[in-house]
């Protein structure tokens, strides 16, 4: 009976994930080229040390390997330094940065602002509980920073700058939305000099973690909703996504994936990545 119920629910679960995918902003570039025009090396160095200090102090893995943030322990001084860091980022001219410096800049901007939004509303069970109106599903459409004279939302940073301009699917392992189901928030800032190494490490960690890829009790493949929300970034269809996942999987997981021809369901845990909840 349980197996039959699961089989009956699979089309509904897949349909829900597909609807969520349609609700996401399309990856369309902004008209403001000043935000994406890159400088020649060496470019202007951006100081991300305050962000690294914050992350070192408040981010740590739980027993399952989920990096959690000790939001409730953040001191007033460290909150003020985080706000100052975000203000400093807004004063940077992205056109003075190289392409790699820009990508690190936007990742750090997105993640730091997300943490700041949580702190401004803490305690909260999920980032999706932070709403701007009755139809709001979270803070992603809130104008939140101003860069090169342009007001930006988190959605615009992700879907109108990073995704269309950098064509880097592994960005989904770097941007953190303060959820348990999300790839880990690093315990240090992203830097231009270590982008490739950190992208590879984050990609490998997520795909080989149950949050990214797992099997249910009946042997059905469960993928993170990231792989359907942003499917076009990983491949043209589900089969291409499966092929991609196999290339990153560790040997045991890869072997188990060889006989899989379809995804049974997509899942995502929106609970806040709060250290207090994971202790």
N, C-alpha and C positions, 0 to 999 in steps of 0.2 A: 504493500500500500504506500509506504513512504517513497519508494523508488518511482512508483507511478505518479505520485503527487509532484515529485521533483521534475519528472519528464513533462508533465502538463504545464508546469510553471515556467519552464525554460523559454518558450517563445515570448511570454509576457516580460520576463526579466530582460531579454535581449531587446525587446521593443522599447522598454523604459530607457535603457542605455542609449539606444538610437535617438530617442526624443531628446535626451540630454545633449547629445552630440549636435543636433540641429539647433539647439538653443545657444550654443557657444558662438562668440564672434568669429567671423571669417578672418583669416590672416591677410589683411589688406594693408599695404604701407600707408603711413601718414604722408600728407602732402608736404610737410615741413622737412626739407632735405637737410636743414641745419642739424637735425637730431641724428642723422645717419651718415653724413659725409665724414669720411675718415681721413686722418692726417697720415703723413708718411712717418715711418719710424725715425726717431725713437718715440715720438709723441710725448704728451704731457703725463707725468706720473700722478696718479690719484692715491691719496693716503687712505688706505683701508684699515689701518692699525686699530683704530677705536672699535671697529666692527669685529675684528678678530678677537680683541680683548673681551668684548661682550660675549661672543660665542664661546670662547674658551671657558668663561666663568659660569655660563648658565646652560650650556648644551651638553648632554651626556646620554649615552645609550642605556636603555633598560635591559632586562634579562632576555628579551626577544630581539634585541638589536635595533630597536626603534629609537632614534635620537629624539629625546624629549627636552623641552625648554622649561626651566624652573621659573615660570612667569611670576609666581607668587613670592619669589625671593629677590626679584630685581630691586635694587636699592634706588632711592630717589636720585642719587648722584649718577648712577649708571643709566637710568632712564634719561636724565638730562644730557649725558654724553651721547646716547643713541640719537636723541633729537638733534643734537649739534652735528653729528655725523651726517644725518639726512639733510640738514641744512647745507652742509659743506658740499654734498653731492649735487644739490640743486644749483650751486654756484659754478659748477664745472661746465665748460663748453665742450660738448661731445665731439664737435668738429676738430678739437685739438688733440683727440685721442686716436691711436691706431685702431684698426678693426678689432683686434684681440682685447685691447684696453677697453674699448666700448662695450664689448660683450660682457666682460667681467664687471664693468661699471653698472650695466643694466641689471645683471643678475643680483648683484649686491644691493642695488636700489630696491628692487622688487622684494627681496627677502627681508631687508631691514625695515621697510615700510610695513610689510605684513606683520612682523613681530611687534612693531610700534602700535599698529591698529589693535592687536590683541591686548597689549598692555593698557591701552586707553579704555578698553571695555572689560577688562578682567575683573572678576571671574566670569567666564563664559564657557559653555560646554562645547561649542563648535563655532568656527568662524562664520558659518552660515547663519548663526543666530544674530549676527551684527547686521542689522538691516537699515536701509534708508527710506523705507516706505512699505506699505502693505504688500506690494508685489515684488519687493526686493528679496533676493536669495543670498545676499551677502554684500560685502563692501567693495566689490570689484569695479563697480561703475561710479565710484565716488571720486571726484577730482581731488587729488591728494598731494601731488607735488607739481612744481613748475620748473621746467628745464628749458633753457634758451628761449624764455618768454612764452612757452607753451604749457598750459595746464594739462596734466596727464592723470589718467586713472590707472589702476593696476591692470585692467583689461587692455588698455591701450599700450602699456609697456610690453605686455606679453604678446598680444595678437596683432598689434599694428607696428611694433618696432622689432622685437626679437624674432618672432617666428618668420615674418616675411622677408626681413632684411638679412638675416644670418643663415637661414636655411640649414639649421643644425637641429636634427630631431632629438639629440641627447639633451637639449635644453630642458626637456620635461623631467629629467633627473636632477636638474639644478635648481629650478624654481620651486619654492616650498610654500604651500598654502596653509601651513599650520595644522595639518590633519595627520592622523596616525597612518592613513592609507597612502600618504604622499611619500615619495622618495625622501631620504633623510636630509634634514638641514645640516650642512657641514658645520663642524665646530671651529671653523676659521673662514675668513673671507675668500672669495674667488679672486684669482690673480691672472693677469694675461700670460705670465710666464709658465703657469702650470695648468692652463685650460685643458689641453689634450689629455694629460695624465688624470686630471680630476674628472673629466667627462667619462673616460674609460672606466675609472673606478666606480663612479656613481651608477653607470649603466649596468656594469657587472653585478654590483651589490643588489640592485633592485630586481633584476630579472631572476636572480638566484635567491630571492627572498619570497616567502609566501605572500607578501603584499603585492608582488608583481606577478608571480606565476605559481599556481598550486593546483592540486587535484582534490576533488571532493571525495567523499566516502565511496562513491560509486565509480570512481576512476575518471570522472568528467573533468575536463580542463577548465580552470577558472583563471581568467586574466584580469589584471587591474583595468578599471574603466579608462585609464589613460590611453590604453591601446585601441579603444573605440572612439573616445572623445576626439583624439588627434590622429585618427587612423591614417589620414593622408600624409602625415609626417613620417610614417613608418613603412608605408606601402600602399598600393592601390586597392587592396582587398584583404580579407581575413587570411587567405592563404599566404599572402606576402608577409603579413605580420607574423604568422607562425614560422615562416622560413627565417625571418629576421631574429626572432626569439631563440631559435635553435642555434644560431651562430654565436650567441652570447652565453648560452647555458653551459653550466659545468657538465662534465661527462655523464654523470648519473641522470641529471635532468634531461640532457640532450637525448640520451638513449630512450628515456620514457616518452619524450615528445615525438620520436620518429614514427610511431604508429597512430599519432593523433591527426585527424583530418579536419576537425572543427572545434570551435570554442563552445563549451557548454553554457557558460555564463560569464559576465563581467561584474566585478565587485569593487567597492571602495569604502573605506572607513573614514567618515567625516569627523569623528571624535577629535577634540583638540589634542595636539601633541604636548600635553601638559605633564611635567614631571610628577606633579602631585597625584595625577590619575594613574601613573604607571608604576608607582612605588608599592 
